[in-house]
């Protein structure tokens, strides 16, 4: 566990992933993870919305040098299969 703690201290992205992965989120019970992701987005002033199905939609505007580039859509699951409770 020491090695993971050291890695987390040196990488904000890995630390965030580990923080989110620790939140139990079995299928149809992702509410705690949803709240945490929305909180992180709000704290970073990101445009975040939750639809009626519980999906989180985050809109990041293009930077000036990418205004003419086609938008990109990322899709991911928040639920996990087993081992989260």
C-alpha positions as CSV (number, residue, x, y, z in Angstrom):
1,X,0.0,0.0,0.0
2,X,2.9,2.3,0.6
3,X,3.8,2.3,-3.1
4,X,0.3,3.3,-4.1
5,X,0.3,6.2,-1.5
6,X,3.6,7.4,-2.9
7,X,2.3,7.2,-6.5
8,X,-0.8,9.1,-5.5
9,X,1.2,11.9,-3.9
10,X,3.2,12.3,-7.1
11,X,0.3,12.2,-9.6
12,X,-2.9,14.2,-9.3
13,X,-4.6,12.1,-12.0
14,X,-3.8,8.8,-10.3
15,X,-4.8,10.2,-7.0
16,X,-8.2,11.3,-8.4
17,X,-8.7,7.9,-10.0
18,X,-7.9,6.1,-6.7
19,X,-10.2,8.4,-4.8
20,X,-13.1,7.7,-7.2
21,X,-12.4,4.0,-7.4
22,X,-12.7,3.7,-3.6
23,X,-16.4,4.9,-3.8
24,X,-18.7,1.8,-4.0
25,X,-20.7,2.0,-7.2
26,X,-22.4,-1.3,-8.0
27,X,-24.9,-1.3,-10.9
28,X,-28.0,0.9,-10.2
29,X,-26.3,2.3,-7.0
30,X,-23.9,4.8,-8.4
31,X,-25.4,7.8,-6.5
32,X,-22.3,8.4,-4.3
33,X,-19.9,8.3,-7.2
34,X,-22.2,10.6,-9.2
35,X,-22.3,13.1,-6.4
36,X,-18.5,13.1,-6.1
37,X,-17.9,13.6,-9.8
38,X,-20.4,16.5,-9.9
39,X,-18.8,18.0,-6.8
40,X,-15.3,17.8,-8.5
41,X,-16.7,19.4,-11.7
42,X,-18.4,22.2,-9.7
43,X,-15.2,22.8,-7.7
44,X,-13.3,23.2,-11.0
45,X,-16.0,25.4,-12.6
46,X,-16.8,22.8,-15.3
47,X,-20.2,22.8,-17.0
48,X,-21.7,19.6,-15.6
49,X,-25.3,18.3,-15.8
50,X,-27.0,15.1,-14.8
51,X,-29.8,13.8,-17.0
52,X,-33.0,12.0,-15.9
53,X,-31.2,8.6,-16.4
54,X,-28.4,9.6,-14.0
55,X,-25.8,10.1,-16.7
56,X,-23.3,12.9,-16.1
57,X,-22.6,15.2,-19.0
58,X,-19.6,17.5,-18.8
59,X,-19.0,20.0,-21.6
60,X,-15.5,21.4,-22.0
61,X,-15.3,24.2,-24.6
62,X,-12.5,24.1,-27.1
63,X,-9.4,26.2,-26.6
64,X,-8.8,29.0,-29.2
65,X,-6.4,26.9,-31.2
66,X,-8.9,24.0,-31.5
67,X,-12.0,25.9,-32.5
68,X,-12.1,24.4,-36.0
69,X,-11.5,20.8,-34.8
70,X,-14.5,18.4,-34.6
71,X,-15.7,17.8,-31.1
72,X,-14.9,14.6,-29.2
73,X,-17.3,12.5,-27.1
74,X,-16.0,10.3,-24.3
75,X,-18.3,7.7,-22.8
76,X,-17.7,5.6,-19.7
77,X,-19.5,3.5,-17.1
78,X,-19.6,4.6,-13.4
79,X,-20.7,1.2,-12.1
80,X,-18.5,-1.7,-11.3
81,X,-19.0,-5.4,-11.4
82,X,-18.4,-7.1,-8.0
83,X,-16.1,-6.2,-5.2
84,X,-17.5,-2.7,-4.6
85,X,-19.6,-3.3,-1.5
